[in-house]
Amino acid sequence: MAKRDRDHFATYSARNRVKHQILSRYLRAYMQALSKTANAFHYIDGFAGPGSYAQTSDGSPLLALSLLAKQPLPNAMSLVERDPENFHQL
């Protein structure tokens, strides 16, 4: 992974905050809409990163995990990360 890709997780920008607000709202609404017909949920993050930004702000894997943990249906997560350093931080 290029150093600039890893640097993306060194700070938590306003763009990241907005992206995570959208993800959280969408995932919450999606699970609520399907909760009467779904048997389970499986969240897949194809670019998981280390799971957090600058070790202080939750990234998409942790945000999704938090939302999945609050709903009663069985659930699973698949996290994909090609950078070994980021992977080990997940």
PyMOL Python script that loads the backbone (N, CA, C, O; Angstrom):
from pymol import cmd

cmd.read_pdbstr("""\
ATOM      1  N   MET A   1       0.848  -1.169   0.000  1.00  0.00           N
ATOM      2  CA  MET A   1       0.000   0.000   0.000  1.00  0.00           C
ATOM      3  C   MET A   1       0.894   1.233   0.000  1.00  0.00           C
ATOM      4  O   MET A   1       1.907   1.280   0.698  1.00  0.00           O
ATOM      5  N   ALA A   2       0.517   2.208  -0.773  1.00  0.00           N
ATOM      6  CA  ALA A   2       1.279   3.442  -0.828  1.00  0.00           C
ATOM      7  C   ALA A   2       1.160   4.190   0.495  1.00  0.00           C
ATOM      8  O   ALA A   2       0.128   4.139   1.164  1.00  0.00           O
ATOM      9  N   LYS A   3       2.232   4.885   0.859  1.00  0.00           N
ATOM     10  CA  LYS A   3       2.227   5.622   2.119  1.00  0.00           C
ATOM     11  C   LYS A   3       1.064   6.601   2.172  1.00  0.00           C
ATOM     12  O   LYS A   3       0.467   6.787   3.232  1.00  0.00           O
ATOM     13  N   ARG A   4       0.731   7.230   1.052  1.00  0.00           N
ATOM     14  CA  ARG A   4      -0.364   8.205   1.056  1.00  0.00           C
ATOM     15  C   ARG A   4      -1.701   7.547   1.367  1.00  0.00           C
ATOM     16  O   ARG A   4      -2.581   8.194   1.934  1.00  0.00           O
ATOM     17  N   ASP A   5      -1.877   6.268   1.009  1.00  0.00           N
ATOM     18  CA  ASP A   5      -3.098   5.550   1.363  1.00  0.00           C
ATOM     19  C   ASP A   5      -3.181   5.348   2.873  1.00  0.00           C
ATOM     20  O   ASP A   5      -4.247   5.517   3.465  1.00  0.00           O
ATOM     21  N   ARG A   6      -2.078   4.992   3.487  1.00  0.00           N
ATOM     22  CA  ARG A   6      -2.048   4.791   4.934  1.00  0.00           C
ATOM     23  C   ARG A   6      -2.227   6.123   5.663  1.00  0.00           C
ATOM     24  O   ARG A   6      -2.836   6.175   6.732  1.00  0.00           O
ATOM     25  N   ASP A   7      -1.694   7.196   5.081  1.00  0.00           N
ATOM     26  CA  ASP A   7      -1.828   8.527   5.674  1.00  0.00           C
ATOM     27  C   ASP A   7      -3.288   8.969   5.762  1.00  0.00           C
ATOM     28  O   ASP A   7      -3.636   9.810   6.592  1.00  0.00           O
ATOM     29  N   HIS A   8      -4.133   8.408   4.915  1.00  0.00           N
ATOM     30  CA  HIS A   8      -5.557   8.743   4.942  1.00  0.00           C
ATOM     31  C   HIS A   8      -6.143   8.519   6.339  1.00  0.00           C
ATOM     32  O   HIS A   8      -7.033   9.260   6.755  1.00  0.00           O
ATOM     33  N   PHE A   9      -5.668   7.528   7.055  1.00  0.00           N
ATOM     34  CA  PHE A   9      -6.201   7.186   8.371  1.00  0.00           C
ATOM     35  C   PHE A   9      -5.492   7.904   9.513  1.00  0.00           C
ATOM     36  O   PHE A   9      -5.823   7.687  10.679  1.00  0.00           O
ATOM     37  N   ALA A  10      -4.518   8.758   9.192  1.00  0.00           N
ATOM     38  CA  ALA A  10      -3.764   9.466  10.226  1.00  0.00           C
ATOM     39  C   ALA A  10      -4.561  10.618  10.838  1.00  0.00           C
ATOM     40  O   ALA A  10      -4.324  10.994  11.985  1.00  0.00           O
ATOM     41  N   THR A  11      -5.488  11.170  10.092  1.00  0.00           N
ATOM     42  CA  THR A  11      -6.327  12.263  10.600  1.00  0.00           C
ATOM     43  C   THR A  11      -7.778  12.003  10.222  1.00  0.00           C
ATOM     44  O   THR A  11      -8.065  11.314   9.244  1.00  0.00           O
ATOM     45  N   TYR A  12      -8.671  12.555  10.998  1.00  0.00           N
ATOM     46  CA  TYR A  12     -10.105  12.396  10.761  1.00  0.00           C
ATOM     47  C   TYR A  12     -10.640  13.709  10.207  1.00  0.00           C
ATOM     48  O   TYR A  12     -10.840  14.671  10.948  1.00  0.00           O
ATOM     49  N   SER A  13     -10.869  13.739   8.894  1.00  0.00           N
ATOM     50  CA  SER A  13     -11.268  14.970   8.221  1.00  0.00           C
ATOM     51  C   SER A  13     -12.779  15.170   8.253  1.00  0.00           C
ATOM     52  O   SER A  13     -13.533  14.262   8.606  1.00  0.00           O
ATOM     53  N   ALA A  14     -13.199  16.354   7.886  1.00  0.00           N
ATOM     54  CA  ALA A  14     -14.635  16.646   7.787  1.00  0.00           C
ATOM     55  C   ALA A  14     -15.280  15.727   6.747  1.00  0.00           C
ATOM     56  O   ALA A  14     -16.425  15.309   6.919  1.00  0.00           O
ATOM     57  N   ARG A  15     -14.568  15.413   5.689  1.00  0.00           N
ATOM     58  CA  ARG A  15     -15.085  14.513   4.655  1.00  0.00           C
ATOM     59  C   ARG A  15     -15.341  13.120   5.233  1.00  0.00           C
ATOM     60  O   ARG A  15     -16.354  12.492   4.925  1.00  0.00           O
ATOM     61  N   ASN A  16     -14.415  12.638   6.075  1.00  0.00           N
ATOM     62  CA  ASN A  16     -14.617  11.338   6.723  1.00  0.00           C
ATOM     63  C   ASN A  16     -15.828  11.370   7.645  1.00  0.00           C
ATOM     64  O   ASN A  16     -16.613  10.422   7.677  1.00  0.00           O
ATOM     65  N   ARG A  17     -15.981  12.454   8.392  1.00  0.00           N
ATOM     66  CA  ARG A  17     -17.106  12.588   9.317  1.00  0.00           C
ATOM     67  C   ARG A  17     -18.432  12.531   8.567  1.00  0.00           C
ATOM     68  O   ARG A  17     -19.361  11.848   8.997  1.00  0.00           O
ATOM     69  N   VAL A  18     -18.523  13.246   7.447  1.00  0.00           N
ATOM     70  CA  VAL A  18     -19.756  13.249   6.651  1.00  0.00           C
ATOM     71  C   VAL A  18     -20.009  11.864   6.057  1.00  0.00           C
ATOM     72  O   VAL A  18     -21.143  11.384   6.062  1.00  0.00           O
ATOM     73  N   LYS A  19     -18.957  11.221   5.546  1.00  0.00           N
ATOM     74  CA  LYS A  19     -19.102   9.868   4.988  1.00  0.00           C
ATOM     75  C   LYS A  19     -19.641   8.908   6.046  1.00  0.00           C
ATOM     76  O   LYS A  19     -20.510   8.088   5.751  1.00  0.00           O
ATOM     77  N   HIS A  20     -19.140   9.002   7.254  1.00  0.00           N
ATOM     78  CA  HIS A  20     -19.575   8.101   8.318  1.00  0.00           C
ATOM     79  C   HIS A  20     -20.978   8.430   8.819  1.00  0.00           C
ATOM     80  O   HIS A  20     -21.709   7.531   9.235  1.00  0.00           O
ATOM     81  N   GLN A  21     -21.362   9.691   8.785  1.00  0.00           N
ATOM     82  CA  GLN A  21     -22.738  10.048   9.129  1.00  0.00           C
ATOM     83  C   GLN A  21     -23.703   9.447   8.111  1.00  0.00           C
ATOM     84  O   GLN A  21     -24.748   8.912   8.482  1.00  0.00           O
ATOM     85  N   ILE A  22     -23.355   9.536   6.832  1.00  0.00           N
ATOM     86  CA  ILE A  22     -24.193   8.964   5.775  1.00  0.00           C
ATOM     87  C   ILE A  22     -24.277   7.448   5.936  1.00  0.00           C
ATOM     88  O   ILE A  22     -25.366   6.876   5.879  1.00  0.00           O
ATOM     89  N   LEU A  23     -23.133   6.796   6.138  1.00  0.00           N
ATOM     90  CA  LEU A  23     -23.117   5.342   6.320  1.00  0.00           C
ATOM     91  C   LEU A  23     -23.990   4.931   7.501  1.00  0.00           C
ATOM     92  O   LEU A  23     -24.801   4.013   7.382  1.00  0.00           O
ATOM     93  N   SER A  24     -23.832   5.594   8.621  1.00  0.00           N
ATOM     94  CA  SER A  24     -24.593   5.238   9.824  1.00  0.00           C
ATOM     95  C   SER A  24     -26.091   5.411   9.609  1.00  0.00           C
ATOM     96  O   SER A  24     -26.878   4.540   9.980  1.00  0.00           O
ATOM     97  N   ARG A  25     -26.482   6.517   9.020  1.00  0.00           N
ATOM     98  CA  ARG A  25     -27.910   6.759   8.785  1.00  0.00           C
ATOM     99  C   ARG A  25     -28.482   5.753   7.779  1.00  0.00           C
ATOM    100  O   ARG A  25     -29.580   5.231   7.971  1.00  0.00           O
ATOM    101  N   TYR A  26     -27.735   5.490   6.718  1.00  0.00           N
ATOM    102  CA  TYR A  26     -28.202   4.562   5.701  1.00  0.00           C
ATOM    103  C   TYR A  26     -28.308   3.144   6.256  1.00  0.00           C
ATOM    104  O   TYR A  26     -29.321   2.474   6.057  1.00  0.00           O
ATOM    105  N   LEU A  27     -27.272   2.687   6.948  1.00  0.00           N
ATOM    106  CA  LEU A  27     -27.275   1.324   7.466  1.00  0.00           C
ATOM    107  C   LEU A  27     -28.382   1.132   8.504  1.00  0.00           C
ATOM    108  O   LEU A  27     -29.044   0.095   8.524  1.00  0.00           O
ATOM    109  N   ARG A  28     -28.578   2.121   9.352  1.00  0.00           N
ATOM    110  CA  ARG A  28     -29.655   2.051  10.349  1.00  0.00           C
ATOM    111  C   ARG A  28     -31.015   1.951   9.657  1.00  0.00           C
ATOM    112  O   ARG A  28     -31.835   1.110  10.026  1.00  0.00           O
ATOM    113  N   ALA A  29     -31.261   2.802   8.657  1.00  0.00           N
ATOM    114  CA  ALA A  29     -32.530   2.786   7.930  1.00  0.00           C
ATOM    115  C   ALA A  29     -32.693   1.481   7.142  1.00  0.00           C
ATOM    116  O   ALA A  29     -33.793   0.932   7.084  1.00  0.00           O
ATOM    117  N   TYR A  30     -31.630   0.989   6.547  1.00  0.00           N
ATOM    118  CA  TYR A  30     -31.659  -0.257   5.775  1.00  0.00           C
ATOM    119  C   TYR A  30     -32.043  -1.433   6.668  1.00  0.00           C
ATOM    120  O   TYR A  30     -32.902  -2.239   6.308  1.00  0.00           O
ATOM    121  N   MET A  31     -31.412  -1.526   7.817  1.00  0.00           N
ATOM    122  CA  MET A  31     -31.716  -2.638   8.723  1.00  0.00           C
ATOM    123  C   MET A  31     -33.137  -2.520   9.267  1.00  0.00           C
ATOM    124  O   MET A  31     -33.823  -3.529   9.432  1.00  0.00           O
ATOM    125  N   GLN A  32     -33.573  -1.316   9.541  1.00  0.00           N
ATOM    126  CA  GLN A  32     -34.937  -1.134  10.029  1.00  0.00           C
ATOM    127  C   GLN A  32     -35.951  -1.526   8.950  1.00  0.00           C
ATOM    128  O   GLN A  32     -36.948  -2.184   9.248  1.00  0.00           O
ATOM    129  N   ALA A  33     -35.703  -1.132   7.718  1.00  0.00           N
ATOM    130  CA  ALA A  33     -36.618  -1.443   6.625  1.00  0.00           C
ATOM    131  C   ALA A  33     -36.713  -2.940   6.368  1.00  0.00           C
ATOM    132  O   ALA A  33     -37.784  -3.445   6.031  1.00  0.00           O
ATOM    133  N   LEU A  34     -35.611  -3.649   6.522  1.00  0.00           N
ATOM    134  CA  LEU A  34     -35.593  -5.083   6.235  1.00  0.00           C
ATOM    135  C   LEU A  34     -35.805  -5.969   7.462  1.00  0.00           C
ATOM    136  O   LEU A  34     -35.870  -7.191   7.332  1.00  0.00           O
ATOM    137  N   SER A  35     -35.913  -5.383   8.625  1.00  0.00           N
ATOM    138  CA  SER A  35     -35.970  -6.177   9.850  1.00  0.00           C
ATOM    139  C   SER A  35     -37.178  -7.108   9.922  1.00  0.00           C
ATOM    140  O   SER A  35     -37.130  -8.112  10.632  1.00  0.00           O
ATOM    141  N   LYS A  36     -38.248  -6.804   9.213  1.00  0.00           N
ATOM    142  CA  LYS A  36     -39.440  -7.659   9.258  1.00  0.00           C
ATOM    143  C   LYS A  36     -39.360  -8.817   8.254  1.00  0.00           C
ATOM    144  O   LYS A  36     -40.094  -9.797   8.383  1.00  0.00           O
ATOM    145  N   THR A  37     -38.476  -8.710   7.259  1.00  0.00           N
ATOM    146  CA  THR A  37     -38.403  -9.744   6.232  1.00  0.00           C
ATOM    147  C   THR A  37     -37.057 -10.473   6.178  1.00  0.00           C
ATOM    148  O   THR A  37     -36.977 -11.582   5.650  1.00  0.00           O
ATOM    149  N   ALA A  38     -36.009  -9.863   6.717  1.00  0.00           N
ATOM    150  CA  ALA A  38     -34.680 -10.482   6.671  1.00  0.00           C
ATOM    151  C   ALA A  38     -34.527 -11.510   7.794  1.00  0.00           C
ATOM    152  O   ALA A  38     -35.142 -11.384   8.853  1.00  0.00           O
ATOM    153  N   ASN A  39     -33.713 -12.508   7.551  1.00  0.00           N
ATOM    154  CA  ASN A  39     -33.395 -13.509   8.570  1.00  0.00           C
ATOM    155  C   ASN A  39     -32.104 -13.164   9.306  1.00  0.00           C
ATOM    156  O   ASN A  39     -31.882 -13.602  10.435  1.00  0.00           O
ATOM    157  N   ALA A  40     -31.246 -12.363   8.642  1.00  0.00           N
ATOM    158  CA  ALA A  40     -29.946 -12.000   9.199  1.00  0.00           C
ATOM    159  C   ALA A  40     -29.360 -10.877   8.353  1.00  0.00           C
ATOM    160  O   ALA A  40     -29.864 -10.572   7.273  1.00  0.00           O
ATOM    161  N   PHE A  41     -28.295 -10.271   8.854  1.00  0.00           N
ATOM    162  CA  PHE A  41     -27.578  -9.239   8.114  1.00  0.00           C
ATOM    163  C   PHE A  41     -26.113  -9.620   8.012  1.00  0.00           C
ATOM    164  O   PHE A  41     -25.536 -10.189   8.938  1.00  0.00           O
ATOM    165  N   HIS A  42     -25.513  -9.292   6.854  1.00  0.00           N
ATOM    166  CA  HIS A  42     -24.083  -9.520   6.647  1.00  0.00           C
ATOM    167  C   HIS A  42     -23.520  -8.230   6.069  1.00  0.00           C
ATOM    168  O   HIS A  42     -23.875  -7.840   4.957  1.00  0.00           O
ATOM    169  N   TYR A  43     -22.654  -7.574   6.812  1.00  0.00           N
ATOM    170  CA  TYR A  43     -22.021  -6.319   6.390  1.00  0.00           C
ATOM    171  C   TYR A  43     -20.656  -6.654   5.809  1.00  0.00           C
ATOM    172  O   TYR A  43     -19.875  -7.378   6.425  1.00  0.00           O
ATOM    173  N   ILE A  44     -20.369  -6.127   4.623  1.00  0.00           N
ATOM    174  CA  ILE A  44     -19.081  -6.340   3.965  1.00  0.00           C
ATOM    175  C   ILE A  44     -18.430  -4.986   3.729  1.00  0.00           C
ATOM    176  O   ILE A  44     -19.029  -4.098   3.124  1.00  0.00           O
ATOM    177  N   ASP A  45     -17.203  -4.833   4.208  1.00  0.00           N
ATOM    178  CA  ASP A  45     -16.437  -3.608   3.987  1.00  0.00           C
ATOM    179  C   ASP A  45     -15.215  -3.990   3.167  1.00  0.00           C
ATOM    180  O   ASP A  45     -14.302  -4.646   3.671  1.00  0.00           O
ATOM    181  N   GLY A  46     -15.198  -3.585   1.917  1.00  0.00           N
ATOM    182  CA  GLY A  46     -14.126  -3.952   0.999  1.00  0.00           C
ATOM    183  C   GLY A  46     -12.846  -3.155   1.171  1.00  0.00           C
ATOM    184  O   GLY A  46     -11.807  -3.531   0.628  1.00  0.00           O
ATOM    185  N   PHE A  47     -12.903  -2.058   1.919  1.00  0.00           N
ATOM    186  CA  PHE A  47     -11.736  -1.210   2.161  1.00  0.00           C
ATOM    187  C   PHE A  47     -11.751  -0.810   3.633  1.00  0.00           C
ATOM    188  O   PHE A  47     -11.927   0.365   3.956  1.00  0.00           O
ATOM    189  N   ALA A  48     -11.570  -1.771   4.514  1.00  0.00           N
ATOM    190  CA  ALA A  48     -11.798  -1.569   5.941  1.00  0.00           C
ATOM    191  C   ALA A  48     -10.784  -0.651   6.612  1.00  0.00           C
ATOM    192  O   ALA A  48     -11.122   0.020   7.588  1.00  0.00           O
ATOM    193  N   GLY A  49      -9.567  -0.604   6.123  1.00  0.00           N
ATOM    194  CA  GLY A  49      -8.551   0.195   6.792  1.00  0.00           C
ATOM    195  C   GLY A  49      -8.233  -0.396   8.155  1.00  0.00           C
ATOM    196  O   GLY A  49      -8.479  -1.581   8.380  1.00  0.00           O
ATOM    197  N   PRO A  50      -7.692   0.404   9.070  1.00  0.00           N
ATOM    198  CA  PRO A  50      -7.333  -0.105  10.388  1.00  0.00           C
ATOM    199  C   PRO A  50      -8.509  -0.141  11.367  1.00  0.00           C
ATOM    200  O   PRO A  50      -8.358  -0.618  12.491  1.00  0.00           O
ATOM    201  N   GLY A  51      -9.664   0.352  10.957  1.00  0.00           N
ATOM    202  CA  GLY A  51     -10.842   0.349  11.833  1.00  0.00           C
ATOM    203  C   GLY A  51     -11.089   1.668  12.526  1.00  0.00           C
ATOM    204  O   GLY A  51     -12.199   1.929  12.990  1.00  0.00           O
ATOM    205  N   SER A  52     -10.063   2.506  12.604  1.00  0.00           N
ATOM    206  CA  SER A  52     -10.234   3.810  13.235  1.00  0.00           C
ATOM    207  C   SER A  52      -9.288   4.817  12.577  1.00  0.00           C
ATOM    208  O   SER A  52      -8.363   4.454  11.852  1.00  0.00           O
ATOM    209  N   TYR A  53      -9.551   6.072  12.853  1.00  0.00           N
ATOM    210  CA  TYR A  53      -8.726   7.159  12.334  1.00  0.00           C
ATOM    211  C   TYR A  53      -7.905   7.733  13.477  1.00  0.00           C
ATOM    212  O   TYR A  53      -8.452   8.116  14.511  1.00  0.00           O
ATOM    213  N   ALA A  54      -6.609   7.793  13.294  1.00  0.00           N
ATOM    214  CA  ALA A  54      -5.697   8.373  14.268  1.00  0.00           C
ATOM    215  C   ALA A  54      -5.916   7.792  15.666  1.00  0.00           C
ATOM    216  O   ALA A  54      -5.655   8.454  16.670  1.00  0.00           O
ATOM    217  N   GLN A  55      -6.391   6.562  15.720  1.00  0.00           N
ATOM    218  CA  GLN A  55      -6.641   5.867  16.989  1.00  0.00           C
ATOM    219  C   GLN A  55      -7.651   6.588  17.877  1.00  0.00           C
ATOM    220  O   GLN A  55      -7.745   6.286  19.066  1.00  0.00           O
ATOM    221  N   THR A  56      -8.412   7.541  17.319  1.00  0.00           N
ATOM    222  CA  THR A  56      -9.352   8.300  18.146  1.00  0.00           C
ATOM    223  C   THR A  56     -10.779   8.296  17.621  1.00  0.00           C
ATOM    224  O   THR A  56     -11.714   8.439  18.409  1.00  0.00           O
ATOM    225  N   SER A  57     -10.978   8.137  16.326  1.00  0.00           N
ATOM    226  CA  SER A  57     -12.316   8.197  15.734  1.00  0.00           C
ATOM    227  C   SER A  57     -12.636   6.877  15.047  1.00  0.00           C
ATOM    228  O   SER A  57     -11.828   6.361  14.275  1.00  0.00           O
ATOM    229  N   ASP A  58     -13.803   6.338  15.326  1.00  0.00           N
ATOM    230  CA  ASP A  58     -14.206   5.068  14.723  1.00  0.00           C
ATOM    231  C   ASP A  58     -14.320   5.183  13.207  1.00  0.00           C
ATOM    232  O   ASP A  58     -14.832   6.172  12.682  1.00  0.00           O
ATOM    233  N   GLY A  59     -13.838   4.164  12.522  1.00  0.00           N
ATOM    234  CA  GLY A  59     -13.997   4.061  11.084  1.00  0.00           C
ATOM    235  C   GLY A  59     -15.241   3.245  10.755  1.00  0.00           C
ATOM    236  O   GLY A  59     -15.979   2.839  11.653  1.00  0.00           O
ATOM    237  N   SER A  60     -15.470   3.007   9.474  1.00  0.00           N
ATOM    238  CA  SER A  60     -16.690   2.313   9.051  1.00  0.00           C
ATOM    239  C   SER A  60     -16.849   0.923   9.665  1.00  0.00           C
ATOM    240  O   SER A  60     -17.979   0.559   9.990  1.00  0.00           O
ATOM    241  N   PRO A  61     -15.789   0.113   9.850  1.00  0.00           N
ATOM    242  CA  PRO A  61     -16.006  -1.196  10.468  1.00  0.00           C
ATOM    243  C   PRO A  61     -16.578  -1.104  11.886  1.00  0.00           C
ATOM    244  O   PRO A  61     -17.485  -1.856  12.242  1.00  0.00           O
ATOM    245  N   LEU A  62     -16.050  -0.190  12.683  1.00  0.00           N
ATOM    246  CA  LEU A  62     -16.535  -0.058  14.060  1.00  0.00           C
ATOM    247  C   LEU A  62     -17.923   0.561  14.125  1.00  0.00           C
ATOM    248  O   LEU A  62     -18.735   0.194  14.975  1.00  0.00           O
ATOM    249  N   LEU A  63     -18.192   1.498  13.226  1.00  0.00           N
ATOM    250  CA  LEU A  63     -19.532   2.083  13.182  1.00  0.00           C
ATOM    251  C   LEU A  63     -20.570   1.026  12.811  1.00  0.00           C
ATOM    252  O   LEU A  63     -21.625   0.941  13.439  1.00  0.00           O
ATOM    253  N   ALA A  64     -20.271   0.227  11.798  1.00  0.00           N
ATOM    254  CA  ALA A  64     -21.199  -0.829  11.381  1.00  0.00           C
ATOM    255  C   ALA A  64     -21.373  -1.871  12.477  1.00  0.00           C
ATOM    256  O   ALA A  64     -22.489  -2.326  12.728  1.00  0.00           O
ATOM    257  N   LEU A  65     -20.289  -2.250  13.126  1.00  0.00           N
ATOM    258  CA  LEU A  65     -20.361  -3.230  14.210  1.00  0.00           C
ATOM    259  C   LEU A  65     -21.263  -2.728  15.337  1.00  0.00           C
ATOM    260  O   LEU A  65     -22.052  -3.492  15.894  1.00  0.00           O
ATOM    261  N   SER A  66     -21.146  -1.472  15.664  1.00  0.00           N
ATOM    262  CA  SER A  66     -21.976  -0.875  16.708  1.00  0.00           C
ATOM    263  C   SER A  66     -23.458  -0.940  16.347  1.00  0.00           C
ATOM    264  O   SER A  66     -24.294  -1.254  17.194  1.00  0.00           O
ATOM    265  N   LEU A  67     -23.780  -0.644  15.090  1.00  0.00           N
ATOM    266  CA  LEU A  67     -25.175  -0.704  14.651  1.00  0.00           C
ATOM    267  C   LEU A  67     -25.694  -2.130  14.592  1.00  0.00           C
ATOM    268  O   LEU A  67     -26.829  -2.389  14.993  1.00  0.00           O
ATOM    269  N   LEU A  68     -24.889  -3.055  14.102  1.00  0.00           N
ATOM    270  CA  LEU A  68     -25.303  -4.456  14.040  1.00  0.00           C
ATOM    271  C   LEU A  68     -25.556  -5.027  15.431  1.00  0.00           C
ATOM    272  O   LEU A  68     -26.471  -5.827  15.624  1.00  0.00           O
ATOM    273  N   ALA A  69     -24.749  -4.617  16.390  1.00  0.00           N
ATOM    274  CA  ALA A  69     -24.880  -5.136  17.749  1.00  0.00           C
ATOM    275  C   ALA A  69     -26.182  -4.698  18.414  1.00  0.00           C
ATOM    276  O   ALA A  69     -26.628  -5.333  19.370  1.00  0.00           O
ATOM    277  N   LYS A  70     -26.791  -3.631  17.926  1.00  0.00           N
ATOM    278  CA  LYS A  70     -28.016  -3.104  18.536  1.00  0.00           C
ATOM    279  C   LYS A  70     -29.292  -3.735  17.995  1.00  0.00           C
ATOM    280  O   LYS A  70     -30.373  -3.500  18.533  1.00  0.00           O
ATOM    281  N   GLN A  71     -29.180  -4.529  16.943  1.00  0.00           N
ATOM    282  CA  GLN A  71     -30.391  -5.122  16.376  1.00  0.00           C
ATOM    283  C   GLN A  71     -30.441  -6.606  16.731  1.00  0.00           C
ATOM    284  O   GLN A  71     -29.403  -7.236  16.932  1.00  0.00           O
ATOM    285  N   PRO A  72     -31.650  -7.161  16.809  1.00  0.00           N
ATOM    286  CA  PRO A  72     -31.807  -8.525  17.339  1.00  0.00           C
ATOM    287  C   PRO A  72     -31.498  -9.663  16.366  1.00  0.00           C
ATOM    288  O   PRO A  72     -31.302 -10.795  16.807  1.00  0.00           O
ATOM    289  N   LEU A  73     -31.449  -9.406  15.081  1.00  0.00           N
ATOM    290  CA  LEU A  73     -31.229 -10.487  14.120  1.00  0.00           C
ATOM    291  C   LEU A  73     -29.773 -10.950  14.124  1.00  0.00           C
ATOM    292  O   LEU A  73     -28.877 -10.171  14.449  1.00  0.00           O
ATOM    293  N   PRO A  74     -29.535 -12.197  13.769  1.00  0.00           N
ATOM    294  CA  PRO A  74     -28.154 -12.673  13.634  1.00  0.00           C
ATOM    295  C   PRO A  74     -27.421 -11.814  12.608  1.00  0.00           C
ATOM    296  O   PRO A  74     -28.028 -11.311  11.663  1.00  0.00           O
ATOM    297  N   ASN A  75     -26.125 -11.652  12.798  1.00  0.00           N
ATOM    298  CA  ASN A  75     -25.373 -10.816  11.864  1.00  0.00           C
ATOM    299  C   ASN A  75     -23.938 -11.288  11.770  1.00  0.00           C
ATOM    300  O   ASN A  75     -23.440 -12.026  12.621  1.00  0.00           O
ATOM    301  N   ALA A  76     -23.296 -10.842  10.715  1.00  0.00           N
ATOM    302  CA  ALA A  76     -21.893 -11.168  10.482  1.00  0.00           C
ATOM    303  C   ALA A  76     -21.253  -9.994   9.752  1.00  0.00           C
ATOM    304  O   ALA A  76     -21.932  -9.173   9.136  1.00  0.00           O
ATOM    305  N   MET A  77     -19.928  -9.941   9.839  1.00  0.00           N
ATOM    306  CA  MET A  77     -19.162  -8.918   9.125  1.00  0.00           C
ATOM    307  C   MET A  77     -18.026  -9.589   8.381  1.00  0.00           C
ATOM    308  O   MET A  77     -17.424 -10.544   8.871  1.00  0.00           O
ATOM    309  N   SER A  78     -17.743  -9.087   7.204  1.00  0.00           N
ATOM    310  CA  SER A  78     -16.548  -9.481   6.461  1.00  0.00           C
ATOM    311  C   SER A  78     -15.768  -8.211   6.191  1.00  0.00           C
ATOM    312  O   SER A  78     -16.275  -7.287   5.554  1.00  0.00           O
ATOM    313  N   LEU A  79     -14.531  -8.159   6.675  1.00  0.00           N
ATOM    314  CA  LEU A  79     -13.691  -6.978   6.517  1.00  0.00           C
ATOM    315  C   LEU A  79     -12.509  -7.328   5.631  1.00  0.00           C
ATOM    316  O   LEU A  79     -11.775  -8.278   5.904  1.00  0.00           O
ATOM    317  N   VAL A  80     -12.331  -6.562   4.577  1.00  0.00           N
ATOM    318  CA  VAL A  80     -11.255  -6.794   3.622  1.00  0.00           C
ATOM    319  C   VAL A  80     -10.281  -5.635   3.717  1.00  0.00           C
ATOM    320  O   VAL A  80     -10.676  -4.472   3.633  1.00  0.00           O
ATOM    321  N   GLU A  81      -9.007  -5.957   3.893  1.00  0.00           N
ATOM    322  CA  GLU A  81      -7.962  -4.924   3.946  1.00  0.00           C
ATOM    323  C   GLU A  81      -6.682  -5.518   3.413  1.00  0.00           C
ATOM    324  O   GLU A  81      -6.203  -6.527   3.930  1.00  0.00           O
ATOM    325  N   ARG A  82      -6.118  -4.905   2.381  1.00  0.00           N
ATOM    326  CA  ARG A  82      -4.928  -5.471   1.751  1.00  0.00           C
ATOM    327  C   ARG A  82      -3.626  -5.073   2.434  1.00  0.00           C
ATOM    328  O   ARG A  82      -2.621  -5.765   2.274  1.00  0.00           O
ATOM    329  N   ASP A  83      -3.616  -3.984   3.186  1.00  0.00           N
ATOM    330  CA  ASP A  83      -2.405  -3.537   3.863  1.00  0.00           C
ATOM    331  C   ASP A  83      -2.251  -4.316   5.167  1.00  0.00           C
ATOM    332  O   ASP A  83      -3.099  -4.194   6.050  1.00  0.00           O
ATOM    333  N   PRO A  84      -1.196  -5.109   5.310  1.00  0.00           N
ATOM    334  CA  PRO A  84      -1.019  -5.921   6.516  1.00  0.00           C
ATOM    335  C   PRO A  84      -0.996  -5.100   7.802  1.00  0.00           C
ATOM    336  O   PRO A  84      -1.515  -5.549   8.824  1.00  0.00           O
ATOM    337  N   GLU A  85      -0.411  -3.922   7.772  1.00  0.00           N
ATOM    338  CA  GLU A  85      -0.362  -3.085   8.985  1.00  0.00           C
ATOM    339  C   GLU A  85      -1.769  -2.654   9.399  1.00  0.00           C
ATOM    340  O   GLU A  85      -2.129  -2.736  10.573  1.00  0.00           O
ATOM    341  N   ASN A  86      -2.553  -2.199   8.438  1.00  0.00           N
ATOM    342  CA  ASN A  86      -3.943  -1.825   8.746  1.00  0.00           C
ATOM    343  C   ASN A  86      -4.759  -3.040   9.175  1.00  0.00           C
ATOM    344  O   ASN A  86      -5.567  -2.959  10.100  1.00  0.00           O
ATOM    345  N   PHE A  87      -4.543  -4.159   8.500  1.00  0.00           N
ATOM    346  CA  PHE A  87      -5.282  -5.382   8.820  1.00  0.00           C
ATOM    347  C   PHE A  87      -5.078  -5.797  10.274  1.00  0.00           C
ATOM    348  O   PHE A  87      -6.031  -6.171  10.957  1.00  0.00           O
ATOM    349  N   HIS A  88      -3.844  -5.731  10.740  1.00  0.00           N
ATOM    350  CA  HIS A  88      -3.546  -6.164  12.104  1.00  0.00           C
ATOM    351  C   HIS A  88      -4.139  -5.242  13.165  1.00  0.00           C
ATOM    352  O   HIS A  88      -4.270  -5.626  14.327  1.00  0.00           O
ATOM    353  N   GLN A  89      -4.496  -4.023  12.758  1.00  0.00           N
ATOM    354  CA  GLN A  89      -5.113  -3.091  13.694  1.00  0.00           C
ATOM    355  C   GLN A  89      -6.623  -3.292  13.789  1.00  0.00           C
ATOM    356  O   GLN A  89      -7.262  -2.794  14.715  1.00  0.00           O
ATOM    357  N   LEU A  90      -7.188  -4.020  12.833  1.00  0.00           N
ATOM    358  CA  LEU A  90      -8.650  -4.223  12.853  1.00  0.00           C
ATOM    359  C   LEU A  90      -9.092  -4.961  14.098  1.00  0.00           C
ATOM    360  O   LEU A  90     -10.284  -5.214  14.274  1.00  0.00           O
TER     361      LEU A  90
END
""", "prot")
cmd.dss("prot")
cmd.show_as("cartoon", "prot")
cmd.util.cbc("prot")
cmd.orient("prot")
